[in-house]
Amino acid sequence: MSAEEPPVLQAKNLCAGYRRVPCVRDVDLDVRPGEIVVVLGPNGAGKTTTLLTLSGALPALGGEIRWRGEPTTAALHHRVRGGLGVVPEERSVISRLSVRDNLRIGPGPVERALELFPELERLLGRRAGLLSGGEQQMLSTARALAAEPAVLLADELSLGLAPKIVARLMRALREAADRGAGVLLVEQHARQALAVADRACVLRRGRVVWSGPAEEATRDIRRIEGAYLGGAAAA
Ligand SMILES: Nc1ncnc2c1ncn2[C@@H]1O[C@H](COP(=O)(O)OP(=O)(O)OP(=O)(O)O)[C@@H](O)[C@H]1O
């Protein structure tokens, strides 16, 4: 099981921020094969900054990131080639290209993306900019998962989407984890993410203020919301 396997991606005392000013401090996080770790926290807590730094899109200001046990400062495209998948906060589809072409320029085979999200088949010829928000998010997620990444980093997959489509996306992440991927999911809305997650951690003002099994977070959700999330996790 995942708890016995070494982490694929690890942050140790990670400090991160912008123009050398840290807004994330001393964060320890790890993602093992086959598990979903959800990072919760209110607006501005540092969730996206943490994820961008783990992906290599932002340089770390302190501490260390390890990939398969080795310290890394590699840029994003190197990490993607090495098995990292990213679904960024801004849906990453290219609006003027068709769904098919968006899948073609992704890191994995189009056929695999369609196996994972058969819903996209009937949309292949459509311009991605004409898709609904949920369809765009399925396209982004399908593209990242088609490469069967060792670790997937996903930022606010559920933003602005109906619960049914959020459940669909969460199911796809759970299935990827069950195939052996590690998943780090940043979410402001906790409950649906916790339902598929193995572990959770809560960031507040750039620091980890709670971490533990997702089951415990679910059981304790009212207290966690009240203490750390300002009610933001209610969805
Ligand atoms: N490009 C940027 N330049 C400077 N400061 C930034 C930048 N992006 C974010 N910040 C600041 O960094 C801090 C952490 O922001 P971050 O986006 O990581 O939080 P978050 O937890 O992801 O919040 P949200 O849920 O609103 O996306 C905030 O104070 C934010 O204002």
The ligand as an SDF file (V2000), in Angstrom:
LIG
                    3D

 31 33  0  0  0  0  0  0  0  0999 V2000
    1.9780   36.5930   -8.8980 N   0  0  0  0  0  0  0  0  0  0  0  0
    1.9790   37.0010   -7.6310 C   0  0  0  0  0  0  0  0  0  0  0  0
    2.7920   38.0040   -7.2240 N   0  0  0  0  0  0  0  0  0  0  0  0
    2.8180   38.4010   -5.9240 C   0  0  0  0  0  0  0  0  0  0  0  0
    2.0570   37.8560   -4.9460 N   0  0  0  0  0  0  0  0  0  0  0  0
    1.2330   36.8630   -5.2850 C   0  0  0  0  0  0  0  0  0  0  0  0
    1.1520   36.3740   -6.6390 C   0  0  0  0  0  0  0  0  0  0  0  0
    0.2390   35.3630   -6.6550 N   0  0  0  0  0  0  0  0  0  0  0  0
   -0.2220   35.2210   -5.3900 C   0  0  0  0  0  0  0  0  0  0  0  0
    0.3770   36.1210   -4.5760 N   0  0  0  0  0  0  0  0  0  0  0  0
    0.1500   36.2600   -3.1160 C   0  0  0  0  0  0  0  0  0  0  0  0
    0.6470   35.0890   -2.4810 O   0  0  0  0  0  0  0  0  0  0  0  0
   -0.2010   34.7170   -1.3970 C   0  0  0  0  0  0  0  0  0  0  0  0
   -0.6460   33.2650   -1.5710 C   0  0  0  0  0  0  0  0  0  0  0  0
   -1.4580   33.1970   -2.7410 O   0  0  0  0  0  0  0  0  0  0  0  0
   -1.9370   31.8240   -3.3910 P   0  0  0  0  0  0  0  0  0  0  0  0
   -2.5570   32.1440   -4.7160 O   0  0  0  0  0  0  0  0  0  0  0  0
   -0.8370   30.8440   -3.3410 O   0  0  0  0  0  0  0  0  0  0  0  0
   -3.0590   31.3880   -2.3640 O   0  0  0  0  0  0  0  0  0  0  0  0
   -4.1930   30.2960   -2.5370 P   0  0  0  0  0  0  0  0  0  0  0  0
   -4.2650   29.5870   -1.2370 O   0  0  0  0  0  0  0  0  0  0  0  0
   -3.9510   29.4940   -3.7500 O   0  0  0  0  0  0  0  0  0  0  0  0
   -5.4750   31.1820   -2.7150 O   0  0  0  0  0  0  0  0  0  0  0  0
   -6.6670   31.0770   -3.7940 P   0  0  0  0  0  0  0  0  0  0  0  0
   -7.5430   30.0010   -3.2870 O   0  0  0  0  0  0  0  0  0  0  0  0
   -7.2730   32.4300   -3.7010 O   0  0  0  0  0  0  0  0  0  0  0  0
   -6.0450   30.7880   -5.1370 O   0  0  0  0  0  0  0  0  0  0  0  0
   -1.3520   35.7080   -1.3870 C   0  0  0  0  0  0  0  0  0  0  0  0
   -1.0580   36.6910   -0.4130 O   0  0  0  0  0  0  0  0  0  0  0  0
   -1.3210   36.2940   -2.7680 C   0  0  0  0  0  0  0  0  0  0  0  0
   -1.8030   37.6150   -2.7520 O   0  0  0  0  0  0  0  0  0  0  0  0
  1  2  1  0
  2  3  1  0
  2  7  2  0
  3  4  2  0
  4  5  1  0
  5  6  2  0
  6  7  1  0
  6 10  1  0
  7  8  1  0
  8  9  2  0
  9 10  1  0
 10 11  1  0
 11 12  1  0
 11 30  1  0
 12 13  1  0
 13 14  1  0
 13 28  1  0
 14 15  1  0
 15 16  1  0
 16 17  2  0
 16 18  1  0
 16 19  1  0
 19 20  1  0
 20 21  2  0
 20 22  1  0
 20 23  1  0
 23 24  1  0
 24 25  2  0
 24 26  1  0
 24 27  1  0
 28 29  1  0
 28 30  1  0
 30 31  1  0
M  END
$$$$
